[in-house]
Amino acid sequence: MSNSSSMTQFLLLAFADRRELQLLHFWLFLAISLAALLANGLILSAVAWDHHLHTPMGFFLLNLSLTDLGCICTTVPKAMHNSLQNNTTISYMGCAAQLFFFYFFMSAEFSLLTIMCYDRYVAICKPLHYGTLLGSRACAHMAAAAWAAGFLHTLLHTANTFSLPLCQGNALGQFFCEIPAIHKLSCSHSGYLREIWLIVVSVCLVFGCFIFIVFSYVQIFRAVLRIPSQQGRHKAFSTCLPHLTVVSLFVGTAIFSDLKPPSISSPSLDLVVAVLYSVLPPALNPLIYSLRNQELKDALRKMMTRCFSRAITCLFSSAQQSLCNHLLAQPAF
């Protein structure tokens, strides 16, 4: 029998019992995290460096990359550390911090995806009002609202979750701290009722955002189909396809995680599903946008070419300077 006041740590679910598989998971997560850090870092640099990307969509894409970096950095490093050290523990405060930041970044990301849908709706359905409806001040206010909504939503859930008395042990059954895993350890009916009300409010907000996204894309597709030229329709669709793919990946993995039948639930499947919704979208989002967004691809190409040229120039300059120093150091005859 334990409670939250005396509990000092939780036990996370290990990916494997065999040492070889634990090391394999470590290297796999290391590769995924490095790829996500590099890809999102390149997007952040490209948006900040190229003035062609100083647009509302570029600004929101920058914020989306920040949330992706936050999601990866919240869950993956601890999982890598545990696999490498053959350890499954996380401190009570560490668990609270991990849960808070993960849900904060995920909530902010979904809010940003909703705002980015509005950006595509205005760009295609109301192009003449784009500069007015999505000015720099309006974009800053919408981004700030997305981050603030994510913070408030996460703060309420985290405060309620860690106020519950825990009497079912400390094994979470997941590779990172998440709200449903901690609720399974609770024995408080009043805490469950508070969380149910919070979940109802959250579901209503998420459902409202989802309906807005669906309605916006219905209007977008109707407007695109009215474009007379095939080239114009293709260009309009290509500007929406990255966002639509990212939304589908985000919503699809989250729905499967929450609504999978209990009859097929198992620790191994729960681990796979958790990786799908917590690690896969942040790692794939920059790849999806960089492959389908021509302006972003051009900016990345220019930035990398410029960096490579500067590196070559510095290398030759350094070699030339070293040669000159060597010649000057030779004794005169």
N, C-alpha and C positions, 0 to 999 in steps of 0.2 A: 504493500500500500504506500503510495507516494502522492505528493501534491506539488503544485507549481512552485510553492515557496521554498521547498527543500530540494527540488530538482536542480542539478547543476549542469547536466548535459543530456543530449539525446543520442540515440543510436540510429545511424543512417543505414540504408540497405546497400550492401556491397554488390558490385556488378558481377563478381565471381568469387569463388572460394579458392580456385587454383591460382598460384602466384603468376604463372605465365599469362593467364587471361587478364589478371589485374594489370600487369605491365602493358598488355595489348590495349586495354581500355585507356590507360594513361597516354600512350603514344597517339591513339586515335583522337582522344579529346584534345591533346596538345596540337595536333594537326588542324583540327576543326577550329580551335580558338585562335591559332595564329592566322589561319586563312580569314576568319571573320574580322580579326583586328586589322589585318592588312587591307582587306577589301573596304571595310567601313572607314578606315583611316584615309584611304585613297579618295573615297567619295567626299569626306569632309574637306580634304585638301583641295580637291578639284572645285567644289562649290565655293570655297573661300578664295581660290586663286583666279578662276575664270569669270570675267564679268558677264559672259553670256549666260551663266547660271545664276546670276543675281536676280532671280525671278521668284514669284511666290512658290512655285513647285520646287525650285532649288532650295529655297529656305526651309520648306517643310521636309524635303528629303534630307537636309542636314540634321534637322531635329530627329527624324526617323533613324538615322544612322547612330545618333547619340543613344537612343533607347535600345537599339540592337547591341551596341557596345556594352551598355549597362546590363542587359539580360545575360549576355555571355560571361561578363566578368563577375556576375553575382553567383552563378551556380557552378560553372565549369571548374574554376581554380580549386575549390574545396573538393570536388569529386576527383580531380587529378591528384591532389595531395593525399587523399585517403587511399586511392589505388596505389600510389607510389609507396606510401608508408605502411600499407597493409593495416589500415585503421578505419574505423567506422563511426567515430564519435564526433560530435560538434557541441560546443558549449551552448548553454541556455541563451545567453546574450547574442552569441554568434548566430544561432538559429533565428532569433527574433530579427536581427539585422538582415540576414539573408532573405527571410520571408518578406520583410517590409520592402526592401529594394527591388526584389524580383517582381512583386505585384505592382509596385510603383511604376517600374519601367514598362511592364506589360499593359497596365491601364493607360498610361500616357501614350503608348504606341497605338492602341486601338482608337483613342481619341484623335490622334494625328492622322490615322488612316481615314477616319470619318471626315476630317477637315480636308484632306487631300482629295477625297471624292467630291467634295463641294468645289474645290478648285477646278477639277475636270469638268464638272457640270457647268460652271460659269464660263469656262474657256470655250466650250463647244456650243452650249445652248444660249448663252448671253455674251458673245465675244465683244460686243460694243461696250458693255458695262464692266469688262474685266478689270480695267485699271481703276475704276471707281470702287467696285465691290471688294477687290483684293489689293488695295494699296499697302504700302509698307506698314503703316500704323495698324490697319485691320489685320494683317498677317501676324504682326507681333502680338496683338491682343488675343487672337485665336490660339496661337502657340502657347502663350502664357496660360490661357484657360485650360488647354489640354494638360499641361504639366500640373496646374493647380488642382484640377479635377482628379487626376491620378493620385496626387499626394493625399487629398482629403479622403478619397475612397479607400486607399490603402491604410491610412492612419486609423480609420474607424475599424476596419477588419482586423488589423494587427492588434490594436488595443483590446478589442473584445476577445480575440483568440487567446492572447496571453494573460487574460484575466480569469480564464476558466480553470477550475481545480482539476488537476490531472491525477487519475487514480488507476490507470490501466497500463502502468509501466512507462518506459521511455523509448521503446522501439517504434520508429516512425513508419517503416515499411516503404520508404522512398529514398532516392539518392540525394535529395535536397529537401529543405523544410518547406512544406506547403500547408495551406490551411486545412484541407480535408484530412490529412494524415494526423495533424495535431488534435482535431476534433474527435478522432477515434479513440484518443487517450483520455478524453474528458468524461466526467460523470455528473455534470451539472445540467439539469433540465432548464433552468432559467437562462444559462449561457447559451444553450441551444436555441431558445426562443429569440434571444437578442440577435443571434447570428442568422436565424431564419429571416427575421425582418430585414437585416442588412442584405442578405442574399436576394430577397424579393426586390428591394430597391435597386440593387446592382443589376439584376436580370432585366428589370424594366428599362433601366438606362441603356444597357447593352442592346436590348431588343429594339429600343427606339433608334439607336445609332444604326443597327442593322437594317431596319425598315427604311431609314433615310438613304443608306447606301443603295439598297435595291431600287427604291423610287428614283434616285438620281440616275442610276444606270439605265433604267427603263427610258427616262427622258433623253439620256445621251444617245442610246441606240436609235430611238425614233428620230432624233435630229440628224444623226449620221446617215441613216438610210434615206433621208431626204436630200442629201448631197448628190448632185447630178453625176459628177465624174467619179470613176472608179478609183483614180489616184487620190482624190480628196477623201473618199471614204476610207481608203487604206491608211492614209496619214492620220486621220482622226482616230481610227481604231488603234493604231500603233501607239498613240500618246496615252491611251487608257489601259492598254493591255498589261504593262508592268504593275500598275496599281491594282488592277483586278486580280492578277495572279497572286500578289502579295496578300491581299485581303482574303482570297480563297484559301491560301495556305494557312494563314493565321486563324481564321474562323473554323476551317475544316479540322485542323489538329485539335483545337480547343473543344469543339463539339464532340469529337470522337473520344477525347479524354474524359469528358464529363458524362457522356451518355452511353458509353459502352456497356453492353449487357453484363450484369454481375456473374452470369453463368460462365462467361469466358475469361473472367478476371483471374489473374495469377501474378505472383511477384515478378516473373520474367516479362510478362506482357505489360504490367504496370511500369516497369523500367523503360521498356521500348516506347510506350506511349508518352511517358514523361520527357524522354529525349526528343520525341517528335515535336511536342508543343513548346518546349523550353529552349532547345538548342538549335533545332533545324531551321525555324523561320529566321532568327537573327543571322544565321550563317548564310542562308540562301538569298535574303532580301537584297543585299548589294549586288550579287551576281545577276539577279533578275533585272534590276534597274539598269545595270551597266550593259547588259546584253541587248535590251530593248529600247533604251533611250539614246538616240543618235547624238544629241547635244552633249550628254554625259560621256559617251564614248569618245567624241572628238576632244573634249576637255581633258580626259584622262590621257589620251594619246599625246596631246600637245604638252601636258605637264611632264609626262614620263620622258618624252623626247628632249624637252628642255633640261630636265634633271640629268639625263644621260649625257647630253652635250656638255653641260657644265662639269660633270664628273670627269669626262675625257679631257676637257681643257685644263682642269686643275691637275690631272695626272701628268699631262705633258709639261705643264708649267713647272710642276714639282721636279720632274725628271730633268728638265732643262736647267733648273736652278741648281740641282745637285751636281750635274755635269760641270757647270760653270764654277761652282765652289771647288770641285775636285781639280779642275785645271788651274785655278788660281793658287791652289795649295801646292802645286808641283814646283820644285826648285828651278830657278832660271839658270840656263847654261851660258 
